[in-house]
């Protein structure tokens, strides 16, 4: 097979490489599994700009429940109709780029096609991983200047993204901690403006032994239902809440006897049981997912509970917990340096994230995270 001339790649060929790159990136991405185009999705996927008075923008629309009681009997309905209240939330978008560059023909000693393939694979994994990191930082309300393990990012440009400024801390009635001593889910009603979970008043109160357990999830699910946090609806019509834990937090949960009993008797017998396969688990309307980029304190000296306890911010999400703008196809660009002796490949993607916050009549007429509950635990 003849090598492709690096300098003669046509626009059509660039498009093919770009789409192949994006296909791989989406396959690598964890958050991609939860994207959907409608209001029933955990992460609403916005792929087109909407024309507004302020120009074309990526918008996620939230519609409030009706508050009135209607009319009875033959009382006049005309003129007493209830107006549906909808709120558009803008997802700011920006461009994220990266590139590979080889040293030259002698150092590379590979065909240009091989370099393209290697670059495509590595850049696709990089983009997927950064998308996942930003998605979970957005959901957790942690600034992009921090890693998902709590450490400060060094030399990173992520915090300069336009949508980085829209990251909001968990709202007052959408954050809680598990108290193992009293077996109680304690909801913190104190507002928190900090964007680092380690400074959160709930996280600071986490104590030794406050590990995730099945009773915690039962209480959290009841709290979400009491506060009308709508779950996603499966094809079978079942309302589901998605719960995200770190591998360490999931390991703690698997040690809980009540959880083990539930899983043992609710699931199929044998090696296919989720208790043994490590896959996502569905029990009692809860989908439990283990993922390494769920926010935790493993990478920082600023632990919880007075600085001595490693913690995890478990996320329980329902419908429209987050919006993701994914505008257009990625760009694939190539260049030659040093009279064609060395080569570079760059990719770029326009995207954006937003965790919507919404006025809710069910939480005292306050503005709260729309479809999300953060639970702070030890791990």
C-alpha positions in Angstrom: 0.0 0.0 0.0 1.4 3.4 -1.0 1.8 6.0 1.6 -0.5 9.0 1.4 1.3 12.3 0.6 1.0 14.3 3.9 0.9 17.6 2.1 -1.9 16.6 -0.4 -4.7 15.6 2.0 -7.9 16.9 0.4 -10.7 18.6 2.4 -12.8 15.6 1.9 -10.1 13.3 3.3 -9.7 15.7 6.3 -13.4 15.3 6.9 -13.2 11.5 6.9 -10.3 11.6 9.4 -12.2 14.1 11.5 -15.3 11.9 11.7 -13.3 8.8 12.4 -11.5 10.6 15.2 -14.9 11.8 16.6 -16.4 8.3 16.4 -13.5 7.0 18.5 -13.7 9.8 21.0 -17.4 9.2 21.5 -16.8 5.5 22.0 -14.2 6.2 24.6 -16.3 8.7 26.5 -18.2 7.5 29.6 -20.6 10.4 29.7 -21.6 9.8 26.1 -23.7 6.8 27.4 -26.1 9.1 29.1 -26.7 11.6 26.3 -30.2 12.1 24.8 -31.9 14.7 22.8 -35.1 15.1 24.8 -36.1 16.2 28.3 -36.1 12.6 29.5 -32.3 12.4 29.3 -29.9 12.5 32.1 -27.7 14.7 30.0 -29.6 16.7 27.3 -27.5 16.7 24.1 -27.7 20.0 22.3 -26.3 19.7 18.7 -27.8 22.9 17.1 -27.8 26.5 17.9 -31.1 28.2 18.6 -31.9 31.6 17.2 -32.7 34.0 20.1 -32.9 37.8 20.5 -29.2 37.8 21.4 -28.2 35.7 18.4 -27.6 32.0 17.9 -27.0 30.2 21.2 -27.0 26.7 22.6 -30.1 26.5 24.8 -31.5 24.0 27.2 -35.2 24.6 28.0 -36.7 23.7 31.4 -40.5 23.7 31.9 -42.0 24.1 35.3 -44.8 22.0 36.7 -48.3 23.7 36.8 -49.1 25.2 40.1 -52.8 26.0 39.9 -55.7 23.8 40.8 -57.9 24.4 37.8 -61.6 25.1 37.8 -64.5 22.8 38.8 -68.0 22.3 37.6 -69.4 24.9 35.1 -67.1 27.7 36.4 -65.6 29.7 33.6 -62.3 28.3 32.3 -61.9 31.0 29.6 -59.5 33.6 30.9 -58.4 31.4 33.8 -56.0 29.2 31.7 -52.7 28.5 33.4 -49.6 29.7 31.5 -46.8 27.1 31.2 -43.6 28.6 32.5 -40.5 27.7 30.6 -37.0 28.9 31.3 -34.2 28.9 28.7 -30.7 28.4 30.1 -27.8 29.2 27.8 -24.9 26.9 27.5 -21.9 28.9 26.6 -19.6 27.2 24.1 -15.9 27.4 23.4 -13.2 25.6 21.5 -10.9 22.9 22.9 -7.8 22.0 20.9 -4.7 19.8 21.1 -2.1 18.5 18.7 0.7 16.0 18.1 4.0 16.8 16.4 6.7 14.3 15.4 10.4 15.2 15.5 11.1 14.3 11.8 11.5 11.6 9.3 14.6 10.0 10.9 13.2 10.1 14.4 9.8 8.8 13.3 10.9 6.1 10.8 7.2 5.3 10.2 4.9 6.1 7.4 2.7 9.2 7.5 -0.4 7.0 7.6 0.9 5.3 10.8 1.5 8.7 12.4 -2.0 9.8 11.5 -3.5 6.6 13.0 -1.5 6.9 16.2 -2.3 10.6 16.5 -6.0 10.0 15.9 -6.2 7.3 18.5 -4.3 9.2 21.2 -6.1 12.5 20.5 -9.5 10.7 20.5 -8.8 9.2 23.9 -7.5 12.6 25.2 -10.6 14.4 24.1 -13.0 11.8 25.5 -11.2 11.8 28.8 -11.3 15.6 29.1 -15.0 15.6 28.2 -15.6 13.2 31.0 -13.5 15.2 33.5 -15.3 18.4 32.7 -18.7 16.8 32.7 -18.2 15.5 36.3 -16.6 18.7 37.5 -19.6 20.6 36.2 -22.1 18.2 37.8 -20.1 18.4 41.1 -19.8 22.2 41.0 -16.0 22.1 41.2 -14.0 24.6 39.2 -11.9 23.4 36.2 -8.8 24.7 37.9 -9.0 21.5 40.0 -8.6 17.8 39.0 -11.4 15.3 39.7 -9.2 14.1 42.6 -9.1 17.5 44.2 -5.6 18.6 43.3 -4.9 22.0 41.7 -4.3 21.7 37.9 -0.9 22.8 36.9 -0.4 24.5 33.6 -3.9 23.8 32.5 -6.0 26.1 30.2 -9.3 24.5 31.0 -10.4 27.2 33.4 -10.2 29.7 30.6 -13.0 28.1 28.7 -16.1 30.3 28.4 -18.4 27.8 30.0 -15.9 27.2 33.0 -17.3 30.5 34.5 -20.8 28.9 34.6 -19.8 26.1 37.0 -22.0 26.4 40.1 -21.6 24.8 43.5 -24.4 22.4 44.7 -27.4 24.4 45.7 -28.6 24.5 49.3 -31.2 21.7 49.1 -29.4 19.6 46.6 -26.4 18.6 48.8 -26.3 16.2 51.7 -24.0 14.0 53.7 -24.5 10.5 55.1 -24.2 10.2 58.9 -23.5 6.6 59.7 -23.9 7.1 63.4 -27.5 8.2 63.2 -28.2 6.4 59.9 -29.5 9.7 58.5 -29.2 11.6 55.3 -28.5 15.1 56.4 -29.4 17.8 53.9 -27.5 21.1 54.2 -29.7 24.1 53.7 -26.8 26.6 54.0 -25.9 28.1 50.6 -22.4 27.6 49.5 -20.6 29.8 46.9 -17.3 27.9 46.9 -16.5 25.9 43.8 -14.2 23.4 45.6 -16.1 20.6 47.3 -13.4 20.4 50.0 -14.6 23.7 51.4 -18.3 22.7 51.5 -19.9 22.7 54.9 -21.4 19.3 54.2 -18.1 17.8 53.1 -16.3 19.2 56.2 -18.7 17.4 58.4 -18.0 14.0 56.9 -16.7 11.6 59.6 -14.8 8.4 59.9 -17.0 5.5 58.9 -19.6 7.6 56.9 -19.3 5.2 54.0 -22.0 4.7 51.3 -24.5 2.1 52.2 -27.8 0.8 50.8 -29.9 2.6 53.5 -28.3 5.9 52.3 -29.5 5.3 48.7 -33.0 4.4 49.9 -33.3 7.7 51.9 -31.7 9.7 49.0 -34.2 8.3 46.5 -37.1 9.1 48.8 -35.8 12.7 49.2 -35.5 13.1 45.5 -39.1 11.9 45.0 -40.4 14.1 47.8 -38.8 17.1 46.2 -40.1 16.2 42.7 -36.7 15.6 41.2 -37.9 13.6 38.2 -36.0 10.5 37.2 -35.4 9.4 33.6 -38.0 6.9 32.3 -36.8 3.6 30.8 -38.3 2.0 27.7 -40.3 -0.3 30.1 -41.8 2.8 31.8 -39.7 2.5 35.0 -38.5 5.7 36.6 -34.7 5.5 37.1 -32.1 7.6 39.0 -28.5 7.3 38.0 -25.9 7.2 40.8 -22.2 7.7 40.2 -19.5 6.5 42.7 -15.8 6.3 42.6 -14.3 2.7 42.5 -13.3 3.2 46.2 -16.8 4.2 47.2 -18.3 1.3 45.2 -15.9 -1.0 47.0 -17.2 0.3 50.3 -20.8 -0.2 49.2 -20.1 -3.8 48.2 -19.1 -4.5 51.8 -22.5 -3.4 53.1 -24.4 -6.5 54.1 -27.8 -5.0 53.2 -26.6 -4.1 49.7 -25.1 -7.5 49.1 -28.4 -9.2 50.2 -30.4 -7.0 47.9 -28.1 -7.7 45.0 -27.9 -11.4 45.7 -31.6 -11.9 45.7 -32.7 -9.3 43.2 -30.3 -10.4 40.5 -29.6 -13.5 38.5 -27.5 -16.2 40.1 -24.1 -17.2 38.8 -21.1 -15.4 37.4 -23.4 -13.0 35.5 -24.5 -11.4 38.7 -23.5 -7.7 38.7 -22.0 -8.2 42.2 -19.2 -10.1 40.5 -18.9 -8.6 37.0 -18.2 -5.0 38.1 -20.8 -3.6 35.6 -23.4 -1.0 36.3 -26.1 -2.3 38.7 -29.9 -1.7 38.7 -31.7 -2.2 41.9 -35.0 -0.7 43.0 -35.0 2.0 40.4 -31.4 3.0 41.0 -28.7 2.6 38.4 -25.3 2.4 40.2 -22.3 3.3 38.1 -18.7 3.1 39.1 -16.4 5.7 37.4 -13.0 7.0 38.2 -13.7 10.7 37.5 -16.4 11.1 40.1 -15.1 13.9 42.3 -13.0 12.7 45.3 -10.1 13.9 47.5 -7.6 11.2 46.7 -5.2 13.6 45.0 -5.1 16.4 47.6 -3.8 16.9 51.1 -7.0 18.9 51.9 -9.1 16.0 53.0 -12.6 16.2 54.6 -13.6 15.9 58.3 -10.9 18.2 59.5 -8.3 17.1 56.9 -8.0 13.4 57.7 -10.7 11.7 55.7 -10.7 10.8 52.0 -14.1 11.6 50.6 -16.3 11.1 47.5 -19.1 13.3 46.1 -21.7 10.8 45.0 -24.0 12.1 42.3 -27.6 11.1 42.0 -29.1 12.3 38.7 -32.5 12.5 37.2 -33.9 14.1 34.0 -32.0 17.1 32.6 -29.3 17.0 35.3 -26.9 18.6 32.8 -26.9 20.0 29.3 -24.1 19.4 26.9 -23.6 21.5 23.8 -21.9 19.6 21.0 -21.8 22.0 18.0 -20.6 20.8 14.6 -18.0 18.2 13.7 -14.5 18.4 15.0 -11.8 20.0 12.9 -8.8 18.0 11.7 -5.8 20.1 10.5 -2.3 19.1 9.4 0.9 21.0 8.7 4.4 20.5 7.6 7.5 22.0 9.3 11.2 22.3 8.3 10.6 21.8 4.6 8.4 18.8 5.0 10.7 17.0 7.4 8.4 17.0 10.4 4.6 16.9 10.7 1.9 18.0 13.0 -1.7 17.1 13.5 -4.2 19.3 15.4 -7.8 18.6 16.4 -10.4 21.0 17.8 -14.0 20.7 19.1 -16.6 23.3 19.9 -18.6 22.2 23.0 -20.0 23.4 26.3 -21.5 22.2 29.6 -24.0 23.6 32.0 -25.7 22.2 35.2 -29.1 23.9 35.1 -30.5 25.5 38.2 -34.2 26.2 38.4 -36.9 27.8 40.5 -38.9 25.0 42.2 -42.2 25.4 44.1 -41.4 22.1 45.9 -38.3 23.4 47.7 -39.8 26.5 49.3 -39.8 28.5 46.1 -36.0 28.6 45.8 -33.6 28.1 43.0 -32.0 24.6 43.1 -30.0 22.2 40.9 -32.6 21.0 38.5 -32.1 17.2 38.4 -29.2 16.4 40.7 -28.4 15.5 44.3 -24.8 15.5 45.7 -24.1 13.2 48.6 -20.8 13.6 50.5 -19.4 10.4 52.0 -16.1 8.9 53.2 -14.5 6.4 51.0 
